[in-house]
Amino acid sequence: MPRWVEHESEDEAASTSDEDVAEQAAAASPQHTAKRKAAAPEAGPSSNKKVKLSISLSRAKLECHVCGQKGHCAGFVGSVYQDCPNKPCYLCKQPGHTTMTCPYRIAPEHGCTQAASVSGDTLLKAVQRRELSGSSSRIPVQAATQWQVDTAVLRLHSRRCTCLEFHPSRDNIVLSGDKKGQVAVWDHAKVYDRTVYNLNRALTNNLRFLPGSDGMQCCSASSDGTLKTFDIETGCDTELLNLNPEGWIAGVSNERNWGMLYGMDVSWHRNMILAGDSHGLLHAVDPRANQPLLGKHQLHKKGNKVNSVHVSPMDANLMATSSNDWTVRLTDLRMLGSAPADSKGKGIASTSELACLDHPRLVNSAYFSPQTGSKLMTTCIDNRIRVWDYLHSIGRDADREIVHSHDFNRYLTPFRAEWDHKDPHERLLVVGRYISEDFGGVALHPIDLLDASTGRQVAQLTDPNLETICPVNKPHPRQDIIVSGSSRSLYAWKPTPQGEDVNNGLDTSSAASGETTLLTGSANYVFFDADEAANQKQQKKKGKGKKE
């Protein structure tokens, strides 16, 4: 993917334009050199004549394909992207500067107001912090600053990874879904131990474990319109809901009448599955009943998919949903039955709606904080991560807007910021980054660890073994492990062990910070290529090469 660099000056751009390169190449040819020697007079010791060398610095012929104006160029130059100076910054969407000089790129916490629990600006806040925590000292975010890819399984899926979910009790087991509908069970400790099930016919958008099954039963929501439970050891599945019982009918089925399931969560207290579809409906399903579907309710505008569904970890009656209608809605599950959706999908269930949070663009996710559920975090494609510190103040604007690069969904799984369940202070966020950084000529897309209370970047995860974008990231709920889904592969990050020599890595410099950074791969890095067919093809090619 592209690296982001500053605009070249006019002199530099003119010296590297296509016409100048062509002229330099032609001038370097032997024929052109001979003609130039024949045309030029011989300069002897007594000759004072000087040969004029004309250099054109005109950029009138350059035309920007972004704004259409002449005099500058913008776009991809190899793996480098040049910003158009007449357009707003790609990162913060504000005019007056480019992405390379954006203040939010240099300091993500720029413009963020610190939470009252960590800010000591006034005496009142200091007293409040002392009374709440019993200490007047600030509590820093506890997270490792240096991470490395420890294990990886390459080309595990047939298509790009779409979701991740850790096993509730087995620390080394992680489940992943892909665009083709597959579900993989990977043991990141053994690396090579994996099982892939062809569970769905379209994207597997969400995976959640069911309560009371000892971690054996998992639920999946797919774009083929099915909600299924399956056994992670045998792969045997049970269909709970099918929005398209007649299947795809050529000439009849289309995007308007084809139902797809996206956001999904499991209420362990109610033993109920809640799934949102592509028409703004929420489906309540009981996996224990003979007729699992309990009801469907129009929570969002018709024709807008429900991207995420999350039940509060402390209050089983509170649910947050995000949608393509540019809103996040908080719903009281006890009141859902009083306002069912009509046949036309009109009449949003206002009696069950507690709050509606408007956003400037569509919202990929909305999650409660994992410990107390008192905070709410949303990921919007306007390059903003919004944080509300208290649910009681949910009616006003977000307490914090963290500018972060994730405004890109084409050919990629949507970016979603995730809470770290191990953080007792509910401050650590994990999210992948779209805009790459230039590390000594190597374009890497870091994974950011952010402080939700200040907006500060705690750490950025980079490794020379991983050069592609990581839109899907999941922190382990009990161990210092982060699993990333990048393209068809899965990577397990671990903190760099103390005492390990990191000075033997690649000496590079990050364009964002301007500081020298050492990139080094883990000395214990282990990977396994799961695509056996590709391996066989490579071996055959090597064998043919040897015979020839």
MOTABEL-V442330 format. One record per residue. N is the residue number from 1. RES is the residue in one letter. PSI is psi in whole degrees, -180 to 180 (* if undefined). NEAR is the number of other C-alpha atoms within 8 Angstrom. Layout:
N_RES_PSI_NEAR / N_RES_PSI_NEAR
This chain:
1_M_168_7 / 2_P_149_10 / 3_R_154_12 / 4_W_126_13 / 5_V_165_9 / 6_E_163_10 / 7_H_142_6 / 8_E_154_6 / 9_S_167_6 / 10_E_-38_8 / 11_D_-42_7 / 12_E_-42_8 / 13_A_-38_9 / 14_A_-35_12 / 15_S_-18_9 / 16_T_18_8 / 17_S_164_8 / 18_D_-39_6 / 19_E_-41_6 / 20_D_-38_10 / 21_V_-40_10 / 22_A_-41_8 / 23_E_-40_8 / 24_Q_-38_8 / 25_A_-40_8 / 26_A_-37_8 / 27_A_-27_8 / 28_A_-9_8 / 29_S_149_8 / 30_P_-39_6 / 31_Q_-43_6 / 32_H_-37_10 / 33_T_-40_10 / 34_A_-42_8 / 35_K_-39_8 / 36_R_-37_8 / 37_K_-38_8 / 38_A_-35_7 / 39_A_-31_6 / 40_A_138_6 / 41_P_151_6 / 42_E_131_4 / 43_A_107_8 / 44_G_-174_5 / 45_P_-30_4 / 46_S_-3_5 / 47_S_128_6 / 48_N_9_5 / 49_K_138_5 / 50_K_135_4 / 51_V_125_4 / 52_K_134_4 / 53_L_111_4 / 54_S_128_4 / 55_I_122_4 / 56_S_126_5 / 57_L_15_8 / 58_S_136_6 / 59_R_21_10 / 60_A_-29_7 / 61_K_-12_7 / 62_L_137_9 / 63_E_130_11 / 64_C_127_14 / 65_H_-5_9 / 66_V_-52_7 / 67_C_-14_8 / 68_G_1_7 / 69_Q_159_8 / 70_K_162_11 / 71_G_-10_10 / 72_H_166_10 / 73_C_152_11 / 74_A_152_11 / 75_G_-162_11 / 76_F_130_9 / 77_V_92_7 / 78_G_-123_5 / 79_S_9_8 / 80_V_137_10 / 81_Y_129_13 / 82_Q_130_13 / 83_D_149_12 / 84_C_124_13 / 85_P_-15_8 / 86_N_0_5 / 87_K_158_8 / 88_P_161_11 / 89_C_135_14 / 90_Y_-29_8 / 91_L_-59_12 / 92_C_-5_10 / 93_K_22_8 / 94_Q_145_8 / 95_P_169_8 / 96_G_-10_7 / 97_H_169_10 / 98_T_174_14 / 99_T_-35_13 / 100_M_-33_9 / 101_T_11_9 / 102_C_130_12 / 103_P_-27_8 / 104_Y_-25_12 / 105_R_-35_12 / 106_I_-40_9 / 107_A_101_9 / 108_P_-24_13 / 109_E_3_12 / 110_H_125_8 / 111_G_-2_4 / 112_C_140_10 / 113_T_125_7 / 114_Q_151_10 / 115_A_153_10 / 116_A_-25_8 / 117_S_-17_7 / 118_V_-9_11 / 119_S_138_9 / 120_G_39_8 / 121_D_-34_6 / 122_T_164_6 / 123_L_-37_7 / 124_L_-42_6 / 125_K_-36_12 / 126_A_-41_12 / 127_V_-40_9 / 128_Q_-43_9 / 129_R_-39_14 / 130_R_-40_10 / 131_E_-33_8 / 132_L_-41_6 / 133_S_-13_7 / 134_G_7_7 / 135_S_147_7 / 136_S_-6_9 / 137_S_146_4 / 138_R_143_5 / 139_I_111_5 / 140_P_159_4 / 141_V_127_9 / 142_Q_103_5 / 143_A_145_5 / 144_A_145_7 / 145_T_-18_8 / 146_Q_124_9 / 147_W_155_11 / 148_Q_151_14 / 149_V_117_15 / 150_D_-45_12 / 151_T_159_13 / 152_A_146_14 / 153_V_118_14 / 154_L_141_12 / 155_R_47_10 / 156_L_-40_12 / 157_H_165_12 / 158_S_-20_8 / 159_R_-180_9 / 160_R_150_13 / 161_C_140_16 / 162_T_-24_15 / 163_C_159_13 / 164_L_149_14 / 165_E_128_10 / 166_F_151_10 / 167_H_141_12 / 168_P_-20_7 / 169_S_-29_5 / 170_R_111_6 / 171_D_-24_9 / 172_N_8_8 / 173_I_131_11 / 174_V_139_12 / 175_L_146_13 / 176_S_147_13 / 177_G_161_17 / 178_D_180_18 / 179_K_-27_12 / 180_K_-8_11 / 181_G_3_14 / 182_Q_155_15 / 183_V_126_13 / 184_A_142_13 / 185_V_116_12 / 186_W_134_11 / 187_D_102_12 / 188_H_-11_13 / 189_A_-40_6 / 190_K_-14_6 / 191_V_-58_14 / 192_Y_-17_9 / 193_D_107_8 / 194_R_154_9 / 195_T_133_7 / 196_V_128_9 / 197_Y_136_8 / 198_N_82_8 / 199_L_-43_9 / 200_N_169_12 / 201_R_-7_9 / 202_A_-168_10 / 203_L_134_15 / 204_T_104_19 / 205_N_-25_15 / 206_N_148_14 / 207_L_133_16 / 208_R_141_11 / 209_F_148_12 / 210_L_147_12 / 211_P_154_8 / 212_G_15_5 / 213_S_7_7 / 214_D_32_6 / 215_G_14_12 / 216_M_-29_9 / 217_Q_130_12 / 218_C_153_13 / 219_C_144_12 / 220_S_142_12 / 221_A_131_17 / 222_S_159_17 / 223_S_-8_14 / 224_D_2_12 / 225_G_12_15 / 226_T_146_16 / 227_L_117_13 / 228_K_151_12 / 229_T_143_12 / 230_F_156_11 / 231_D_127_11 / 232_I_-14_9 / 233_E_-34_5 / 234_T_-24_5 / 235_G_2_9 / 236_C_130_6 / 237_D_157_9 / 238_T_127_7 / 239_E_121_9 / 240_L_-32_12 / 241_L_137_11 / 242_N_112_9 / 243_L_-14_9 / 244_N_71_11 / 245_P_-26_5 / 246_E_-5_5 / 247_G_-174_5 / 248_W_121_6 / 249_I_120_7 / 250_A_130_5 / 251_G_-11_5 / 252_V_-49_5 / 253_S_140_9 / 254_N_-176_7 / 255_E_-24_6 / 256_R_-40_6 / 257_N_0_6 / 258_W_123_10 / 259_G_138_14 / 260_M_143_12 / 261_L_134_17 / 262_Y_-88_17 / 263_G_144_14 / 264_M_142_16 / 265_D_161_11 / 266_V_126_12 / 267_S_105_11 / 268_W_-32_8 / 269_H_-41_6 / 270_R_-10_6 / 271_N_53_11 / 272_M_143_12 / 273_I_132_12 / 274_L_122_13 / 275_A_135_14 / 276_G_145_17 / 277_D_-170_16 / 278_S_0_13 / 279_H_15_11 / 280_G_9_16 / 281_L_148_14 / 282_L_127_13 / 283_H_126_13 / 284_A_125_12 / 285_V_135_13 / 286_D_111_11 / 287_P_-13_9 / 288_R_-19_5 / 289_A_157_6 / 290_N_-36_4 / 291_Q_91_5 / 292_P_-34_11 / 293_L_117_10 / 294_L_-29_9 / 295_G_166_9 / 296_K_145_10 / 297_H_137_13 / 298_Q_97_16 / 299_L_-33_10 / 300_H_172_11 / 301_K_143_11 / 302_K_137_10 / 303_G_2_8 / 304_N_126_12 / 305_K_149_13 / 306_V_108_19 / 307_N_-34_14 / 308_S_150_14 / 309_V_129_17 / 310_H_127_12 / 311_V_137_14 / 312_S_136_12 / 313_P_-17_10 / 314_M_-26_7 / 315_D_106_8 / 316_A_-8_11 / 317_N_-6_9 / 318_L_132_11 / 319_M_143_13 / 320_A_134_15 / 321_T_144_14 / 322_S_153_16 / 323_S_170_17 / 324_N_-5_13 / 325_D_15_9 / 326_W_26_12 / 327_T_158_13 / 328_V_128_14 / 329_R_135_13 / 330_L_130_12 / 331_T_143_11 / 332_D_113_12 / 333_L_-23_9 / 334_R_-22_7 / 335_M_5_9 / 336_L_-38_12 / 337_G_-16_7 / 338_S_-11_7 / 339_A_72_12 / 340_P_162_11 / 341_A_144_13 / 342_D_-179_7 / 343_S_-27_5 / 344_K_-1_5 / 345_G_17_8 / 346_K_170_10 / 347_G_75_8 / 348_I_142_11 / 349_A_83_13 / 350_S_-27_7 / 351_T_-30_8 / 352_S_-12_13 / 353_E_125_11 / 354_L_-36_8 / 355_A_151_9 / 356_C_117_10 / 357_L_111_9 / 358_D_143_7 / 359_H_158_10 / 360_P_-20_6 / 361_R_-178_9 / 362_L_151_12 / 363_V_124_17 / 364_N_-34_16 / 365_S_158_14 / 366_A_118_16 / 367_Y_139_11 / 368_F_157_14 / 369_S_145_12 / 370_P_-23_10 / 371_Q_-59_9 / 372_T_-20_8 / 373_G_14_12 / 374_S_-13_9 / 375_K_157_12 / 376_L_134_14 / 377_M_134_12 / 378_T_148_13 / 379_T_112_15 / 380_C_150_14 / 381_I_14_12 / 382_D_20_8 / 383_N_40_13 / 384_R_135_12 / 385_I_115_13 / 386_R_138_13 / 387_V_127_13 / 388_W_122_13 / 389_D_-27_11 / 390_Y_132_9 / 391_L_-23_9 / 392_H_-21_5 / 393_S_29_8 / 394_I_-16_11 / 395_G_-16_8 / 396_R_-176_5 / 397_D_161_5 / 398_A_145_9 / 399_D_-23_10 / 400_R_137_13 / 401_E_112_11 / 402_I_118_11 / 403_V_123_12 / 404_H_145_13 / 405_S_105_10 / 406_H_22_11 / 407_D_73_8 / 408_F_116_8 / 409_N_-8_8 / 410_R_127_5 / 411_Y_6_4 / 412_L_152_8 / 413_T_137_11 / 414_P_140_9 / 415_F_138_12 / 416_R_124_11 / 417_A_140_12 / 418_E_141_11 / 419_W_148_13 / 420_D_113_14 / 421_H_-18_12 / 422_K_-17_8 / 423_D_113_9 / 424_P_-19_6 / 425_H_-1_5 / 426_E_55_12 / 427_R_-20_12 / 428_L_129_12 / 429_L_149_13 / 430_V_126_15 / 431_V_142_14 / 432_G_159_17 / 433_R_139_15 / 434_Y_-52_11 / 435_I_129_10 / 436_S_165_13 / 437_E_148_13 / 438_D_109_13 / 439_F_88_12 / 440_G_41_8 / 441_G_-2_5 / 442_V_124_6 / 443_A_114_12 / 444_L_146_15 / 445_H_99_15 / 446_P_162_12 / 447_I_126_12 / 448_D_138_14 / 449_L_116_13 / 450_L_151_13 / 451_D_115_13 / 452_A_-18_11 / 453_S_-20_10 / 454_T_-20_12 / 455_G_0_15 / 456_R_147_10 / 457_Q_117_12 / 458_V_-43_11 / 459_A_159_10 / 460_Q_131_11 / 461_L_118_11 / 462_T_146_12 / 463_D_136_12 / 464_P_-16_9 / 465_N_-4_6 / 466_L_104_8 / 467_E_-3_9 / 468_T_171_9 / 469_I_142_13 / 470_C_82_13 / 471_P_-22_16 / 472_V_118_17 / 473_N_140_14 / 474_K_115_11 / 475_P_142_13 / 476_H_138_13 / 477_P_-14_8 / 478_R_-19_7 / 479_Q_162_7 / 480_D_72_8 / 481_I_138_10 / 482_I_124_11 / 483_V_131_12 / 484_S_138_13 / 485_G_116_16 / 486_S_116_14 / 487_S_-123_10 / 488_R_2_14 / 489_S_161_14 / 490_L_139_12 / 491_Y_136_13 / 492_A_118_13 / 493_W_143_13 / 494_K_151_11 / 495_P_146_11 / 496_T_126_9 / 497_P_143_5 / 498_Q_137_4 / 499_G_-11_4 / 500_E_136_6 / 501_D_110_5 / 502_V_6_7 / 503_N_2_6 / 504_N_14_6 / 505_G_-165_9 / 506_L_123_7 / 507_D_105_9 / 508_T_176_10 / 509_S_136_12 / 510_S_133_13 / 511_A_-26_9 / 512_A_-45_8 / 513_S_-25_6 / 514_G_5_7 / 515_E_154_7 / 516_T_131_8 / 517_T_142_9 / 518_L_116_11 / 519_L_124_11 / 520_T_140_12 / 521_G_158_11 / 522_S_140_9 / 523_A_-21_4 / 524_N_21_5 / 525_Y_127_9 / 526_V_132_8 / 527_F_159_9 / 528_F_128_9 / 529_D_112_10 / 530_A_-8_9 / 531_D_92_9 / 532_E_-37_7 / 533_A_-42_6 / 534_A_-37_7 / 535_N_-40_9 / 536_Q_-40_8 / 537_K_-41_8 / 538_Q_-39_8 / 539_Q_-38_8 / 540_K_-40_8 / 541_K_-40_8 / 542_K_-39_8 / 543_G_-41_8 / 544_K_-38_8 / 545_G_-38_7 / 546_K_-39_6 / 547_K_-40_5 / 548_E_*_4
